[in-house]
Amino acid sequence: MDPRGSTTQPLGIVAPRRWYRTKRARAAFGVLIAVAAYLIAFEWSMPPDIDDPFDVPAALRIDVNVGDNAYDDFGVASRLLQPVSNFQTDSRRNPDEPKPGVTWSQQPAEVRAWVEANAEALAAFRAGSQRNAALFKPPDEMRINTLLPVDQDLRALARLAVWEGARRESQGDFETAWGWYRAVLRASRLEAQHGVVIQRLVSIALDKMAADAVARWSSNPQVNAALLRRALAEIQEIDATTPPNVRSLQYDYIILNKELRDPGPLLTEYISNQKNLPWVFYLAAGLYPKWVKLQVAVGFDAERSKRVLRLYCANWLAAAKLPKSRRPPLATIARRDGEVPPPPLFELDAASTPDRLRGISPPRIAGYYRGTILAQAAISSSWIVHYLATIDRERARHARLVVTLASEIFRRERGRAPTAPDELVPTYLPRIPDDYTTDDPDAIKKP
């Protein structure tokens, strides 16, 4: 003890201090508070997890027998296909596009040469159209950047088949002509059978080519009632194989879900689409991509985006499974200044809202979408509206084709046109198709 009564400790021994008075402890305590605040805010802003909006394992149970896959023959036809550019003499003219009201004999020489040069490709295409199933790749084996060269060539092959049908018509061989139009109709349904959204849209393009050709073919008085009856029955049989509207949406969901587990392509898509960035990001090369990746990592964006994708898909599937007459309108979502608006959502009513979406309004889903990076890259446009409107046009076109063929049979057998579509029931049609309209199906607008 110090003789002066001091209680100080010997030199070299630091007096104990309260833990919260040290700088290191105060810093650690501040970090803990910040982390806790971040986690609380993260939990509040995280979208609800509604799980997959459909039975994914069931959707992936695709049964295509070996040797009965139309894509085997379509692939052969694609490899044999000689492009129309080899026969063009005028680059301003597109000879592969059928012209309404133009007969085979009136076609330019390059069109006739193109068809004749592709006889082998057409034979392979027609063989494929006779198959019972088609699958390019299972959706869980595809990525957003998977190429679909065979599907793109199917457009040209279908045009060739339509022109070959027109050539047979010019020779008076109407039954063989119908066989080629039937091949295009069947190919369109096979492509749609297990196709993703882009394949479904291509299938609709094929269907339109064939429907327009059949309507023209049926108006020829030389096509007899027996052949028209056969064509009508086969068209209805082919149309019955059209897959549900939701199937392609489900396949696209499976692909996008896979992308979120390996988001490299989505990040590239997001970064390339950004405009009007703050000037600071241009100061150093590569700074912005690194900043985005940091946001994705720190903000658990993959999980957040996965939940947003589920919410959007649940809303879209609920609307897509309904016929056009019962489909709900698009929801009103306020647009913020300077932003690209979120993808559209449907204002589901009580009857069409899935249980998992109850209490989650479209504006709330859009708000969650705005807080993501990967989800904005995955569902960054309003293609759902285009997709459903295109399907609506196909349904209306098919309904009108059925009524057209029934009317032509009526004309052959009774010597006059029906005064109204209802006169076709029940002798020629059991009922008028639900999607029938007297308006031009191609004029059907987006909602």
Secondary structure by P-SEA (a helix, b strand, c coil): ccccccccccccccccccccccaaaaaaaaaaaaaaaaaaaaaaaccccccccccccccccccccccccaaaaaaaaaaaccccccccccccccccccccccccccccaaaaaaaaaaaaaaaaaaaaaaccccccccccccccccccccccaaaaaaaaaaaaaaaaaaacaaaaaaaaaaaaaaaaaaaaccccaaaaaaaaaaaaaaaaaaaaaaacccccaaaaaaaaaaaaaaaaaccccaaaaaaaaaaaaaaaacaaaaaaaaaaaccccccccccccaaaaaaaaaaaaaaaaaaaaaaaaaaaaaaaaaaaaccccccccbbbbbbccccccccccccccccccccccccccaaaaaaaaaacaaaaaaccccaaaaaaaaaaaaaaaaaaaaaaaaaaaaaaacccccccccccccccccccccccccccccccccc
